Amino acid sequence: MRINSIVRDQNIILIIILIATTLVLHQSVGERFWRWDDPIILKCAIEYTPWEYFFIPENYRCLTGSHVTPWLLFSFDLDFGLLGLFPQGFYWHHLLSLSLVSVASFWLLKLYIRPMLAFIGVMLFIVGSPVWVVAQQLMTRHYVEGLIFAIMALYWYIISLRKNQMVYATIGSFFYILATLAKEIYVPLVGILLFIPETHLKKRLYASLPYFLWSAAYVFYRNYLLGNFVGGYHSDYSFQLLVTNFIKAPDLVIGNGYPEIILIVIWLVSLVLFAKSRWLIVSYSLALFLPLLPLFSGGLLDYRFLFLPYWSFCILLVLLINHLLTNYRLTLYLFPILVFFTFKVIDVMFQTQKTVYLYIAEIEEQGKFYWHHTDQEKFLLVTPNLAAIRWYFTGLTWIKANVLHQSMPSLFFNTPSLDTRVNNKLVHPNFWQYKPACFCIEKLSAEKLNTWFLDNQSQNTSQDP
């Protein structure tokens, strides 16, 4: 009895450390204002009810016509209902969800390995650069909350097999439904259930029936919502691109130094040591990487594509270490390697923070200027980085006009054609522009405005989002 109490207390302490690390390490940088796709997601969440964006295609497509992610709208809708237009509160929710990912991962791993090793595996995940970047992007919440649901779906499926009770599989299938409504990348989860190394195939097949029933229904739900059975980002699926991106993607997590070789070695070793789970590893790897690899470009937004793969890698790595710990001599070699790997991941995360902060400041300062000013005679010269995601201002404009009932400054984008109206407005210079040196918006003098105008004569500047 006392041993059980000690184990329980140890688990509680480890969970508290995981939550605290997540909250401290992934605190949002900058002003915690709306970023990237946040305003357009919030616009759709405010404009329509949950019934409309879950079940009425025309309303759901306010957000996208390529992906099934109604849970993302619901999550933003929930925040808006509770917090209003208070972006800091949205980030608190986001951090809470990330904390639940760490707790759920710990609980799942604990089914197979000792708590301390499960703690190490989850901690390695928490300090990864994909997790830190996702923590700065409210628009990626469906990746985060979808992973919570996917973990719970797996957990209850395994419990149903161990207890031989279908009710747990039914609970798990409910979480699987939520995971698929959050993000399509969690749909293939059903494909690995039959390879879970528990009991025998007949019981696994029986317990997975609710999951397979929804996966079949999901195909028709997707077609109903989007008008197509399959889809997503349009990309080139050539073999050369897959190889190039496989080499490129790990650099975002581990840095330079042939990290793809490390991944291949770990994967091959796991195939040898986990003979009974070989098909599980192969099927999961194919379902996970084939849809995502063509999407990598090496840019900032690629980190969200690595969120699930990096989680999967950390799970596989810690399971592999658990298997190798039976050899005492091998353990002596493993420990320094694991420490070195962890420090390498942390170092890359800190390097990533510096780059991401510059981009966040650029978005937030321009967004806040547009949000807090109502004078239409003020003109914001939008930087090219933010002009590339013009829907950011589309969302802010709709919210200010329809929720706050306020007017807003005028916008000018550096796009490929020249608007002659700029010439007229140069007579009344009240132009503002983001200045990277001070991370601020400054009013342009007549001289600076003329310089900007001359630099952009060959381009067209269009007004309003």
Buried (B, 14 or more C-beta within 10 A) or exposed (E): EEEEEEEEEEBEEBBEBBBEBBBEBBEBBBBBBBBBBBBBBBBBBBBBEBEBBBBBBEBBBBBBEBBBBBBBBBBBBBBBEEBEBEBEBBBBBBBEBBBBBBBBBBBBBBEBBEBEBBBBBBBBBBBBBBBBBBBBBBBBBBBBBBBBBBBBBBBBBBBBBEEEEEEBBBBBBBBBBBBBBBBBBBBBBBBBBBBBEBBEEEEBEBBBBBBBEBBEEBEEBBBEBBEEEEBBEEBEEEEEBBEBBBBBBBBBBBBEEEBBEBBEEBBEBBBEEBEEBBEBBBBBBEBBBEBBBBBBEEEBBBBBBBBBBBBBBBBBBBBBBBBBBEEEEEEEEBEEEBEEBBEBBBBBBEEBBEEBBEBBBBBBBBBBBBBEBEEEEBBBBBBEBBBEBBBBBBBBBBBBEEBEEEEBBBBBBBBEEBBEEBEEBBEEBBBBBBEEEEBEBEEBEEEBBEEBBEEBEEBBBBEEB
